[in-house]
Amino acid sequence: MTEATGEFEQIRYEVDGRVARVILDRPNYRNAQSRLLREEMDEAFDRAVADREVRVIVLMGAGHSFSAGHDLGTPEEQADKEERPYEEGLRGLFERSDSMNVENTLRWRNLPKPTIAVVQGYCIFGGWMIASAMDLIFAADDAMFLGTNFQYFSPPWDIHPRKVKEIFFESRFIDGPEAMELGLVNRVYPAERLEAEAMAYARRVAENDPFQLRMMKQAVNHAQDSQGFNEHINGAHLMYLMSSQGERDPGFALDKPEGRRRPMVQRAVDNYERHKAAEEGS
């Protein structure tokens, strides 16, 4: 039996036996990540950790996409900014970027229970960040991953550095099968089977001893930490801040698209459409 709670606004939290599901619930915005959504994710993760009956946590997105990235200006996000304004200037920029995209994502990576991201459709920038903070990623074959030098820059730990450069230099999407070939995701399924397969796996994991699961996870994370994972994430965040501010330079090479889409996202969309047109024409 699945037990759902209704006190959240932009996510859903459900408990299915020994598996907790944290579901991003803004499908009309492709689950864009507002400040409130990330705060509610944090609360839901804390709840799952505190629940001794929960042994595995599954992160999902409602609708056709896992998450198309950060919320760049929906009405709800704009109203929240007016009610809870950010500090102006460089200090405010660093504080909100670090607290909302680095500190919390590192915290989610180190949750003491196994975590699984279930990714379908778009998984862009911020979507990639939160998916990669989970222990495992199960993806649909129609998943569309798009990365860049975002705030929580874990790609060099998930994919060979030369492949990261190749893909990010070009700014292109990778689908579910390619993501598995690269080592970013663990398993790929047809979209209609993805949730059922992920939940079946989560239930099998949840049959194991929770303390053993915790020690296994801690040992693997410690291996990365010993190689400098945390130092890299914090250092790369500063490079992200530099590059994001560089988009405002008069000599910035890419045209800024209309609306709220980021320039590198627009470039990836253009590349994808050109590639698709070439395939259809051949």
Backbone as CSV, one residue per row, in Angstrom:
resi,resn,N_x,N_y,N_z,CA_x,CA_y,CA_z,C_x,C_y,C_z
1,MET,0.843,-1.197,0.000,0.000,0.000,0.000,0.877,1.245,0.000
2,THR,0.515,2.229,-0.843,1.258,3.478,-0.912,0.587,4.531,-0.050
3,GLU,1.367,5.110,0.844,0.858,6.162,1.724,1.379,7.502,1.222
4,ALA,0.469,8.405,0.857,0.847,9.710,0.325,0.561,10.798,1.358
5,THR,1.384,11.828,1.350,1.155,12.976,2.212,0.879,14.190,1.344
6,GLY,0.051,15.121,1.831,-0.389,16.210,0.972,0.029,17.593,1.394
7,GLU,0.993,17.710,2.314,1.326,19.039,2.836,2.324,19.793,1.973
8,PHE,2.906,19.164,0.955,3.844,19.852,0.074,3.107,20.516,-1.084
9,GLU,3.703,21.557,-1.636,3.099,22.283,-2.744,3.636,21.855,-4.103
10,GLN,4.946,21.592,-4.182,5.553,21.364,-5.490,6.198,19.989,-5.636
11,ILE,6.079,19.173,-4.609,6.501,17.776,-4.707,5.414,16.913,-4.090
12,ARG,5.537,15.612,-4.311,4.717,14.641,-3.584,5.655,13.705,-2.835
13,TYR,5.242,13.298,-1.659,6.017,12.343,-0.862,5.133,11.146,-0.583
14,GLU,5.591,9.969,-0.982,4.822,8.749,-0.817,5.705,7.663,-0.209
15,VAL,5.105,6.816,0.590,5.807,5.671,1.155,5.116,4.409,0.676
16,ASP,5.880,3.565,0.007,5.369,2.298,-0.528,6.152,1.178,0.141
17,GLY,5.606,0.664,1.239,6.329,-0.353,2.005,7.598,0.236,2.595
18,ARG,8.751,-0.287,2.191,10.033,0.195,2.690,10.706,1.168,1.734
19,VAL,9.959,1.628,0.734,10.506,2.553,-0.269,9.764,3.883,-0.197
20,ALA,10.512,4.975,-0.038,9.934,6.321,-0.081,10.144,6.898,-1.468
21,ARG,9.134,7.576,-1.979,9.229,8.211,-3.287,9.091,9.724,-3.119
22,VAL,10.084,10.446,-3.598,10.052,11.907,-3.639,9.803,12.277,-5.100
23,ILE,8.644,12.861,-5.372,8.213,13.073,-6.752,8.109,14.572,-7.025
24,LEU,8.949,15.076,-7.930,8.832,16.465,-8.361,7.494,16.607,-9.061
25,ASP,6.698,17.596,-8.653,5.307,17.636,-9.105,4.936,18.994,-9.713
26,ARG,5.702,19.382,-10.727,5.371,20.575,-11.504,5.392,20.203,-13.000
27,PRO,4.599,19.214,-13.395,4.692,18.718,-14.773,4.393,19.773,-15.823
28,ASN,3.566,20.772,-15.477,3.261,21.825,-16.454,4.466,22.711,-16.733
29,TYR,5.486,22.668,-15.864,6.747,23.396,-16.078,7.909,22.428,-16.274
30,ARG,7.620,21.199,-16.682,8.646,20.155,-16.823,9.480,20.023,-15.550
31,ASN,8.803,20.210,-14.409,9.434,20.064,-13.090,10.648,20.978,-12.913
32,ALA,10.495,22.223,-13.372,11.539,23.221,-13.142,11.740,23.400,-11.645
33,GLN,12.987,23.568,-11.251,13.347,23.568,-9.834,13.335,24.987,-9.264
34,SER,12.260,25.318,-8.605,12.170,26.577,-7.872,12.888,26.448,-6.536
35,ARG,13.056,27.573,-5.858,13.630,27.516,-4.511,12.740,26.680,-3.598
36,LEU,11.415,26.866,-3.690,10.499,26.121,-2.834,10.588,24.624,-3.115
37,LEU,10.669,24.236,-4.379,10.754,22.820,-4.706,11.982,22.191,-4.071
38,ARG,13.135,22.869,-4.153,14.346,22.293,-3.568,14.259,22.250,-2.049
39,GLU,13.616,23.240,-1.450,13.418,23.207,0.003,12.519,22.038,0.397
40,GLU,11.480,21.808,-0.390,10.578,20.694,-0.091,11.267,19.346,-0.324
41,MET,12.127,19.264,-1.346,12.932,18.056,-1.526,13.758,17.783,-0.277
42,ASP,14.399,18.816,0.250,15.239,18.670,1.438,14.420,18.126,2.609
43,GLU,13.231,18.681,2.793,12.370,18.239,3.888,11.926,16.795,3.685
44,ALA,11.592,16.451,2.445,11.139,15.090,2.170,12.261,14.082,2.387
45,PHE,13.471,14.421,1.952,14.602,13.528,2.184,14.833,13.338,3.684
46,ASP,14.754,14.424,4.435,14.923,14.315,5.891,13.865,13.382,6.494
47,ARG,12.655,13.496,5.999,11.577,12.651,6.512,11.848,11.182,6.207
48,ALA,12.315,10.926,4.991,12.608,9.542,4.614,13.747,8.963,5.453
49,VAL,14.743,9.781,5.732,15.869,9.323,6.555,15.409,9.032,7.981
50,ALA,14.519,9.881,8.508,14.065,9.723,9.885,13.122,8.535,10.066
51,ASP,12.489,8.096,8.983,11.528,6.996,9.051,12.298,5.670,9.056
52,ARG,12.297,4.984,10.166,13.081,3.754,10.300,12.534,2.629,9.412
53,GLU,11.296,2.748,8.981,10.723,1.724,8.102,11.195,1.893,6.658
54,VAL,11.631,3.091,6.301,12.088,3.364,4.932,13.548,2.953,4.795
55,ARG,13.838,2.167,3.771,15.215,1.711,3.548,15.796,2.198,2.222
56,VAL,14.959,2.610,1.291,15.409,3.090,-0.014,14.588,4.311,-0.387
57,ILE,15.240,5.282,-1.040,14.571,6.514,-1.464,14.663,6.620,-2.985
58,VAL,13.525,6.848,-3.617,13.454,6.978,-5.070,13.048,8.408,-5.417
59,LEU,13.820,9.059,-6.279,13.531,10.419,-6.740,12.986,10.343,-8.151
60,MET,11.808,10.940,-8.362,11.134,10.861,-9.651,10.608,12.231,-10.060
61,GLY,10.165,12.329,-11.303,9.520,13.534,-11.791,8.184,13.193,-12.410
62,ALA,7.135,13.936,-12.059,5.807,13.690,-12.614,5.752,14.157,-14.068
63,GLY,4.943,13.489,-14.869,4.752,13.919,-16.247,5.779,13.340,-17.193
64,HIS,6.002,14.061,-18.281,6.844,13.541,-19.367,8.333,13.793,-19.159
65,SER,8.709,14.629,-18.206,10.125,14.945,-18.001,10.496,14.838,-16.536
66,PHE,11.722,14.406,-16.292,12.249,14.371,-14.925,12.416,15.789,-14.394
67,SER,13.229,16.600,-15.059,13.372,18.017,-14.697,14.132,18.738,-15.797
68,ALA,13.548,19.828,-16.272,14.188,20.638,-17.311,15.115,21.691,-16.737
69,GLY,15.471,21.556,-15.453,16.463,22.460,-14.878,15.871,23.441,-13.886
70,HIS,16.601,24.513,-13.670,16.187,25.507,-12.698,15.012,26.341,-13.190
71,ASP,14.222,26.789,-12.259,13.099,27.680,-12.561,13.652,29.076,-12.825
72,LEU,13.503,29.532,-14.061,14.058,30.827,-14.454,13.024,31.937,-14.482
73,GLY,11.822,31.681,-13.917,10.883,32.792,-13.848,9.418,32.452,-13.950
74,THR,8.992,31.303,-13.428,7.561,31.016,-13.409,6.871,31.992,-12.451
75,PRO,5.552,32.180,-12.574,4.851,33.092,-11.656,5.062,32.751,-10.191
76,GLU,5.085,31.452,-9.860,5.288,31.048,-8.463,6.671,31.447,-7.966
77,GLU,7.678,31.263,-8.818,9.037,31.622,-8.417,9.185,33.134,-8.274
78,GLN,8.568,33.880,-9.174,8.641,35.343,-9.088,7.967,35.839,-7.816
79,ALA,6.824,35.257,-7.482,6.119,35.669,-6.258,6.955,35.338,-5.029
80,ASP,7.634,34.187,-5.054,8.476,33.799,-3.924,9.637,34.777,-3.770
81,LYS,10.230,35.205,-4.894,11.340,36.161,-4.829,10.885,37.492,-4.232
82,GLU,9.670,37.894,-4.542,9.155,39.148,-3.980,8.909,39.007,-2.482
83,GLU,8.404,37.843,-2.071,8.115,37.614,-0.657,9.385,37.362,0.143
84,ARG,10.351,36.681,-0.479,11.615,36.362,0.185,12.766,36.810,-0.720
85,PRO,13.016,38.096,-0.793,14.019,38.591,-1.748,15.424,38.103,-1.415
86,TYR,16.203,37.890,-2.466,17.604,37.509,-2.299,18.436,38.744,-1.987
87,GLU,19.552,38.538,-1.290,20.510,39.611,-1.073,21.126,40.003,-2.415
88,GLU,21.303,41.284,-2.630,21.867,41.773,-3.880,23.385,41.605,-3.886
89,GLY,23.976,41.733,-5.078,25.426,41.764,-5.219,26.069,40.393,-5.248
90,LEU,27.385,40.384,-5.295,28.147,39.152,-5.399,27.954,38.258,-4.186
91,ARG,27.871,38.863,-2.998,27.686,38.064,-1.781,26.369,37.292,-1.835
92,GLY,25.320,37.976,-2.254,24.028,37.314,-2.357,24.023,36.241,-3.422
93,LEU,24.669,36.527,-4.557,24.750,35.543,-5.634,25.450,34.280,-5.166
94,PHE,26.593,34.443,-4.506,27.333,33.266,-4.045,26.531,32.491,-3.015
95,GLU,25.948,33.195,-2.058,25.238,32.525,-0.972,24.074,31.694,-1.498
96,ARG,23.239,32.267,-2.374,22.087,31.505,-2.846,22.511,30.377,-3.785
97,SER,23.555,30.614,-4.602,24.013,29.558,-5.502,24.614,28.404,-4.715
98,ASP,25.397,28.720,-3.700,26.055,27.685,-2.906,25.054,26.918,-2.055
99,SER,24.163,27.628,-1.386,23.241,26.960,-0.460,22.187,26.154,-1.193
100,MET,21.735,26.634,-2.347,20.638,25.967,-3.041,21.091,24.949,-4.077
101,ASN,22.378,24.961,-4.438,22.808,24.081,-5.515,24.039,23.240,-5.199
102,VAL,24.763,23.600,-4.151,25.968,22.840,-3.805,25.809,22.178,-2.437
103,GLU,25.583,22.970,-1.400,25.464,22.401,-0.063,24.359,21.346,0.006
104,ASN,23.172,21.691,-0.533,22.075,20.730,-0.433,22.309,19.497,-1.303
105,THR,22.915,19.682,-2.497,23.145,18.539,-3.372,24.194,17.605,-2.783
106,LEU,25.242,18.158,-2.184,26.211,17.320,-1.476,25.540,16.579,-0.315
107,ARG,24.638,17.256,0.362,23.924,16.624,1.477,23.089,15.447,0.961
108,TRP,22.433,15.628,-0.178,21.608,14.550,-0.733,22.476,13.383,-1.208
109,ARG,23.647,13.701,-1.745,24.568,12.627,-2.143,24.915,11.743,-0.956
110,ASN,24.997,12.327,0.232,25.452,11.605,1.413,24.318,11.144,2.320
111,LEU,23.091,11.117,1.820,21.998,10.570,2.634,22.360,9.152,3.068
112,PRO,22.036,8.765,4.277,22.487,7.469,4.789,21.696,6.272,4.284
113,LYS,20.863,6.467,3.282,20.104,5.375,2.700,20.313,5.373,1.183
114,PRO,20.206,4.216,0.539,20.357,4.168,-0.917,19.313,5.037,-1.621
115,THR,19.751,5.710,-2.671,18.869,6.598,-3.429,18.928,6.242,-4.905
116,ILE,17.795,6.363,-5.576,17.694,6.046,-7.000,16.957,7.178,-7.701
117,ALA,17.549,7.729,-8.746,16.866,8.698,-9.608,16.245,7.941,-10.769
118,VAL,14.999,8.259,-11.074,14.268,7.640,-12.186,14.007,8.742,-13.209
119,VAL,14.697,8.669,-14.349,14.757,9.802,-15.284,14.072,9.457,-16.596
120,GLN,13.098,10.282,-16.975,12.458,10.191,-18.272,12.422,11.585,-18.898
121,GLY,12.368,11.649,-20.207,12.268,12.943,-20.866,13.466,13.827,-20.589
122,TYR,13.206,15.129,-20.467,14.290,16.087,-20.273,14.920,15.966,-18.885
123,CYS,16.241,15.981,-18.886,17.038,16.033,-17.648,18.153,17.041,-17.928
124,ILE,17.841,18.313,-17.764,18.693,19.398,-18.228,19.324,20.129,-17.043
125,PHE,20.626,20.377,-17.110,21.362,21.194,-16.147,21.010,20.825,-14.705
126,GLY,20.126,21.575,-14.044,19.762,21.274,-12.664,19.161,19.894,-12.506
127,GLY,18.469,19.409,-13.551,17.947,18.050,-13.512,19.065,17.038,-13.439
128,TRP,20.099,17.242,-14.261,21.280,16.353,-14.233,21.925,16.404,-12.854
129,MET,22.033,17.606,-12.266,22.667,17.751,-10.959,22.010,16.880,-9.901
130,ILE,20.703,16.988,-9.762,20.048,16.260,-8.678,19.990,14.762,-8.980
131,ALA,19.908,14.389,-10.266,19.943,12.969,-10.608,21.297,12.381,-10.258
132,SER,22.373,13.105,-10.573,23.719,12.577,-10.332,24.069,12.539,-8.855
133,ALA,23.315,13.257,-8.017,23.543,13.191,-6.574,22.972,11.914,-5.965
134,MET,22.125,11.218,-6.708,21.590,9.954,-6.227,22.613,8.839,-6.457
135,ASP,22.480,7.744,-5.743,23.430,6.642,-5.867,23.343,5.957,-7.221
136,LEU,22.131,5.782,-7.710,21.891,5.104,-8.976,20.981,5.952,-9.842
137,ILE,21.095,5.785,-11.159,20.176,6.424,-12.096,19.623,5.357,-13.016
138,PHE,18.302,5.211,-13.010,17.602,4.387,-13.987,16.943,5.357,-14.967
139,ALA,17.125,5.123,-16.260,16.642,6.078,-17.262,15.760,5.399,-18.285
140,ALA,14.855,6.172,-18.847,14.069,5.718,-19.989,14.913,5.845,-21.247
141,ASP,14.578,5.052,-22.244,15.330,5.166,-23.491,15.110,6.515,-24.165
142,ASP,14.012,7.209,-23.799,13.752,8.528,-24.382,14.308,9.670,-23.526
143,ALA,15.065,9.353,-22.472,15.638,10.412,-21.630,16.586,11.272,-22.449
144,MET,16.618,12.568,-22.126,17.466,13.526,-22.845,18.277,14.302,-21.815
145,PHE,19.529,13.888,-21.606,20.414,14.527,-20.637,21.179,15.667,-21.315
146,LEU,21.246,16.806,-20.639,22.049,17.929,-21.128,22.814,18.514,-19.952
147,GLY,24.148,18.532,-20.084,24.985,19.057,-19.015,25.815,20.237,-19.469
148,THR,26.400,20.893,-18.509,27.336,21.985,-18.742,28.133,22.138,-17.454
149,ASN,28.914,23.218,-17.330,29.640,23.417,-16.068,28.714,24.066,-15.046
150,PHE,27.729,23.256,-14.601,26.762,23.763,-13.638,27.341,23.747,-12.226
151,GLN,26.500,24.122,-11.242,26.991,24.371,-9.888,27.572,23.129,-9.216
152,TYR,26.866,22.025,-9.272,27.319,20.764,-8.672,27.929,19.955,-9.806
153,PHE,29.226,20.172,-10.059,29.851,19.676,-11.276,30.477,18.304,-11.043
154,SER,29.623,17.290,-11.034,30.092,15.921,-10.819,30.386,15.143,-12.102
155,PRO,30.081,15.644,-13.309,30.283,14.821,-14.515,31.653,14.179,-14.655
156,PRO,32.787,14.849,-14.311,34.075,14.163,-14.468,34.243,12.938,-13.562
157,TRP,33.366,12.809,-12.565,33.402,11.644,-11.684,32.463,10.543,-12.195
158,ASP,31.540,10.908,-13.064,30.548,9.961,-13.568,30.877,9.446,-14.966
159,ILE,31.635,10.243,-15.732,31.960,9.945,-17.120,33.449,10.225,-17.305
160,HIS,34.083,9.530,-18.226,35.500,9.795,-18.477,35.686,11.267,-18.832
161,PRO,36.680,11.945,-18.244,36.863,13.380,-18.491,36.938,13.766,-19.969
162,ARG,37.567,12.936,-20.810,37.640,13.284,-22.231,36.260,13.271,-22.879
163,LYS,35.402,12.350,-22.453,34.050,12.320,-22.997,33.238,13.501,-22.495
164,VAL,33.446,13.888,-21.238,32.764,15.077,-20.724,33.111,16.292,-21.575
165,LYS,34.397,16.475,-21.851,34.821,17.621,-22.677,34.203,17.541,-24.062
166,GLU,34.263,16.367,-24.683,33.724,16.219,-26.039,32.253,16.630,-26.102
167,ILE,31.459,16.122,-25.159,30.019,16.374,-25.173,29.701,17.811,-24.792
168,PHE,30.352,18.309,-23.737,30.023,19.644,-23.255,30.556,20.735,-24.176
169,PHE,31.724,20.528,-24.785,32.243,21.521,-25.735,31.236,21.753,-26.862
170,GLU,30.629,20.663,-27.324,29.679,20.761,-28.435,28.316,21.252,-27.982
171,SER,27.992,21.005,-26.725,26.685,21.309,-26.151,25.610,20.503,-26.862
172,ARG,25.518,19.220,-26.490,24.518,18.366,-27.121,23.867,17.452,-26.094
173,PHE,22.678,16.995,-26.448,21.960,16.038,-25.620,22.570,14.644,-25.767
174,ILE,22.459,13.843,-24.706,22.736,12.415,-24.801,21.477,11.687,-24.342
175,ASP,21.119,10.636,-25.061,19.906,9.903,-24.712,20.215,8.813,-23.691
176,GLY,19.183,8.086,-23.285,19.356,7.072,-22.258,20.382,6.014,-22.606
177,PRO,20.300,5.386,-23.810,21.297,4.362,-24.151,22.727,4.890,-24.162
178,GLU,22.943,6.109,-24.691,24.302,6.650,-24.679,24.752,6.941,-23.256
179,ALA,23.833,7.446,-22.432,24.176,7.731,-21.037,24.603,6.469,-20.308
180,MET,23.975,5.333,-20.621,24.388,4.083,-19.992,25.740,3.636,-20.531
181,GLU,25.954,3.796,-21.834,27.246,3.434,-22.416,28.373,4.251,-21.798
182,LEU,28.102,5.509,-21.467,29.103,6.388,-20.881,29.312,6.121,-19.388
183,GLY,28.387,5.408,-18.757,28.507,5.135,-17.340,27.744,6.103,-16.449
184,LEU,26.994,7.029,-17.045,26.225,7.980,-16.242,25.028,7.310,-15.586
185,VAL,24.363,6.416,-16.290,23.185,5.739,-15.746,23.472,4.251,-15.616
186,ASN,22.709,3.606,-14.736,22.914,2.184,-14.455,22.118,1.278,-15.368
187,ARG,20.872,1.650,-15.621,19.989,0.805,-16.425,19.086,1.687,-17.282
188,VAL,18.695,1.143,-18.447,17.784,1.848,-19.358,16.635,0.919,-19.699
189,TYR,15.418,1.469,-19.662,14.218,0.705,-19.975,13.318,1.522,-20.892
190,PRO,12.431,0.875,-21.626,11.393,1.623,-22.332,10.604,2.467,-21.331
191,ALA,10.173,3.631,-21.760,9.534,4.578,-20.838,8.365,3.953,-20.090
192,GLU,7.594,3.106,-20.774,6.410,2.542,-20.135,6.753,1.522,-19.055
193,ARG,7.994,1.039,-19.017,8.403,0.061,-18.001,9.299,0.668,-16.931
194,LEU,9.739,1.893,-17.121,10.773,2.474,-16.268,10.393,2.478,-14.793
195,GLU,9.240,3.030,-14.456,8.867,3.150,-13.043,8.720,1.779,-12.392
196,ALA,8.066,0.857,-13.083,7.853,-0.474,-12.505,9.182,-1.180,-12.257
197,GLU,10.114,-1.071,-13.206,11.413,-1.725,-13.044,12.217,-1.082,-11.909
198,ALA,12.168,0.248,-11.822,12.904,0.942,-10.760,12.348,0.581,-9.389
199,MET,11.027,0.532,-9.264,10.426,0.194,-7.981,10.690,-1.265,-7.609
200,ALA,10.684,-2.149,-8.595,10.986,-3.558,-8.302,12.405,-3.697,-7.770
201,TYR,13.349,-2.991,-8.389,14.731,-3.023,-7.906,14.815,-2.427,-6.494
202,ALA,14.147,-1.287,-6.281,14.190,-0.641,-4.966,13.659,-1.565,-3.888
203,ARG,12.598,-2.310,-4.186,12.044,-3.232,-3.192,13.016,-4.365,-2.887
204,ARG,13.744,-4.826,-3.909,14.739,-5.889,-3.654,15.858,-5.365,-2.762
205,VAL,16.324,-4.157,-3.018,17.368,-3.560,-2.180,16.862,-3.387,-0.749
206,ALA,15.592,-2.984,-0.623,15.018,-2.714,0.698,14.882,-3.966,1.554
207,GLU,15.060,-5.132,0.968,15.026,-6.366,1.749,16.317,-6.578,2.540
208,ASN,17.363,-5.840,2.191,18.664,-6.019,2.840,18.746,-5.242,4.149
209,ASP,19.768,-5.521,4.918,19.945,-4.867,6.210,20.294,-3.395,6.016
210,PRO,19.562,-2.471,6.647,19.804,-1.046,6.401,21.179,-0.564,6.851
211,PHE,21.712,-1.133,7.930,23.035,-0.703,8.378,24.111,-1.144,7.388
212,GLN,23.981,-2.349,6.847,24.934,-2.804,5.839,24.863,-1.937,4.586
213,LEU,23.667,-1.587,4.176,23.507,-0.712,3.017,24.179,0.634,3.263
214,ARG,23.997,1.145,4.463,24.603,2.444,4.796,26.121,2.373,4.754
215,MET,26.697,1.300,5.310,28.149,1.170,5.319,28.706,0.978,3.911
216,MET,27.996,0.216,3.075,28.426,0.058,1.676,28.477,1.414,0.976
217,LYS,27.404,2.182,1.128,27.338,3.497,0.479,28.439,4.408,1.010
218,GLN,28.627,4.412,2.316,29.635,5.288,2.907,31.032,4.919,2.426
219,ALA,31.292,3.623,2.263,32.603,3.188,1.806,32.878,3.645,0.376
220,VAL,31.874,3.558,-0.490,32.046,3.991,-1.880,32.225,5.504,-1.945
221,ASN,31.380,6.240,-1.233,31.517,7.695,-1.230,32.859,8.128,-0.647
222,HIS,33.318,7.396,0.360,34.605,7.737,0.973,35.748,7.570,-0.028
223,ALA,35.633,6.586,-0.903,36.668,6.401,-1.927,36.782,7.637,-2.809
224,GLN,35.635,8.199,-3.212,35.649,9.418,-4.012,36.140,10.609,-3.191
225,ASP,35.676,10.695,-1.954,36.064,11.821,-1.108,37.574,11.828,-0.874
226,SER,38.163,10.631,-0.744,39.607,10.546,-0.530,40.389,11.041,-1.745
227,GLN,39.757,10.996,-2.898,40.385,11.480,-4.120,40.098,12.954,-4.393
228,GLY,39.350,13.598,-3.493,39.129,15.033,-3.629,37.791,15.435,-4.186
229,PHE,36.781,14.582,-4.068,35.473,14.894,-4.650,34.912,16.220,-4.134
230,ASN,34.854,16.385,-2.823,34.255,17.597,-2.258,35.037,18.852,-2.639
231,GLU,36.361,18.760,-2.606,37.180,19.910,-2.991,36.929,20.298,-4.442
232,HIS,36.804,19.272,-5.290,36.515,19.552,-6.697,35.168,20.247,-6.860
233,ILE,34.134,19.737,-6.203,32.792,20.320,-6.345,32.800,21.781,-5.920
234,ASN,33.420,22.085,-4.798,33.442,23.465,-4.312,34.289,24.368,-5.207
235,GLY,35.402,23.851,-5.730,36.210,24.653,-6.631,35.522,24.900,-7.956
236,ALA,34.887,23.864,-8.501,34.195,24.010,-9.778,33.018,24.964,-9.669
237,HIS,32.438,25.071,-8.477,31.330,26.014,-8.297,31.783,27.447,-8.566
238,LEU,32.988,27.786,-8.142,33.496,29.131,-8.405,33.671,29.363,-9.910
239,MET,34.097,28.328,-10.637,34.226,28.454,-12.086,32.859,28.616,-12.745
240,TYR,31.851,27.945,-12.183,30.490,28.135,-12.686,30.057,29.594,-12.529
241,LEU,30.314,30.170,-11.351,29.914,31.556,-11.121,30.595,32.498,-12.112
242,MET,31.859,32.231,-12.418,32.568,33.048,-13.401,31.918,32.919,-14.773
243,SER,31.654,31.694,-15.197,31.103,31.501,-16.537,29.686,32.046,-16.650
244,SER,28.883,31.913,-15.582,27.517,32.436,-15.645,27.513,33.953,-15.747
245,GLN,28.447,34.603,-15.057,28.541,36.058,-15.168,29.079,36.463,-16.545
246,GLY,29.903,35.589,-17.132,30.446,35.882,-18.449,29.396,35.942,-19.539
247,GLU,28.230,35.333,-19.318,27.152,35.415,-20.306,26.654,36.843,-20.475
248,ARG,26.956,37.706,-19.515,26.517,39.103,-19.591,27.505,39.995,-20.342
249,ASP,28.667,39.437,-20.668,29.685,40.237,-21.348,29.218,40.633,-22.749
250,PRO,29.595,41.831,-23.192,29.213,42.239,-24.558,29.810,41.351,-25.634
251,GLY,30.925,40.683,-25.353,31.549,39.830,-26.346,31.118,38.378,-26.268
252,PHE,30.070,38.073,-25.483,29.599,36.690,-25.354,29.209,36.155,-26.724
253,ALA,29.693,34.942,-27.063,29.631,34.454,-28.442,28.241,34.026,-28.897
254,LEU,27.363,33.651,-27.984,26.061,33.119,-28.378,24.976,34.167,-28.228
255,ASP,24.019,34.139,-29.137,22.860,35.015,-29.018,22.000,34.548,-27.850
256,LYS,21.455,35.498,-27.129,20.567,35.144,-26.025,19.174,34.888,-26.592
257,PRO,18.617,33.705,-26.336,17.311,33.363,-26.911,16.191,34.164,-26.272
258,GLU,15.095,34.259,-26.982,13.920,34.906,-26.405,13.361,34.020,-25.293
259,GLY,12.684,34.633,-24.349,12.134,33.867,-23.240,13.176,33.577,-22.187
260,ARG,13.012,32.442,-21.498,13.839,32.143,-20.323,14.852,31.032,-20.570
261,ARG,15.028,30.615,-21.795,15.960,29.528,-22.066,17.397,30.036,-22.018
262,ARG,18.291,29.260,-21.401,19.703,29.626,-21.343,20.352,29.478,-22.712
263,PRO,21.370,30.311,-23.037,22.007,30.239,-24.364,22.548,28.859,-24.726
264,MET,23.197,28.158,-23.767,23.756,26.858,-24.085,22.660,25.804,-24.265
265,VAL,21.519,25.991,-23.607,20.388,25.093,-23.841,19.852,25.311,-25.254
266,GLN,19.731,26.576,-25.656,19.282,26.865,-27.009,20.231,26.277,-28.044
267,ARG,21.529,26.366,-27.765,22.506,25.790,-28.691,22.309,24.288,-28.809
268,ALA,22.069,23.617,-27.694,21.862,22.166,-27.720,20.583,21.811,-28.481
269,VAL,19.530,22.588,-28.280,18.272,22.350,-29.002,18.496,22.522,-30.504
270,ASP,19.216,23.578,-30.889,19.514,23.805,-32.312,20.328,22.648,-32.884
271,ASN,21.335,22.193,-32.141,22.155,21.069,-32.603,21.306,19.812,-32.784
272,TYR,20.403,19.574,-31.835,19.547,18.391,-31.907,18.618,18.465,-33.113
273,GLU,18.031,19.624,-33.349,17.104,19.771,-34.474,17.822,19.640,-35.812
274,ARG,19.054,20.166,-35.908,19.824,20.018,-37.143,20.172,18.549,-37.393
275,HIS,20.562,17.855,-36.316,20.921,16.442,-36.452,19.707,15.619,-36.860
276,LYS,18.568,15.920,-36.263,17.340,15.182,-36.577,16.918,15.436,-38.023
277,ALA,17.016,16.695,-38.479,16.667,17.025,-39.849,17.594,16.326,-40.844
278,ALA,18.876,16.244,-40.484,19.838,15.574,-41.368,19.530,14.088,-41.467
279,GLU,19.134,13.464,-40.337,18.800,12.046,-40.364,17.558,11.777,-41.210
280,GLU,16.567,12.672,-41.089,15.340,12.490,-41.857,15.555,12.722,-43.343
281,GLY,16.541,13.573,-43.672,16.806,13.878,-45.071,17.698,12.885,-45.765
282,SER,18.371,12.032,-44.969,19.328,11.095,-45.567,18.636,9.814,-46.046
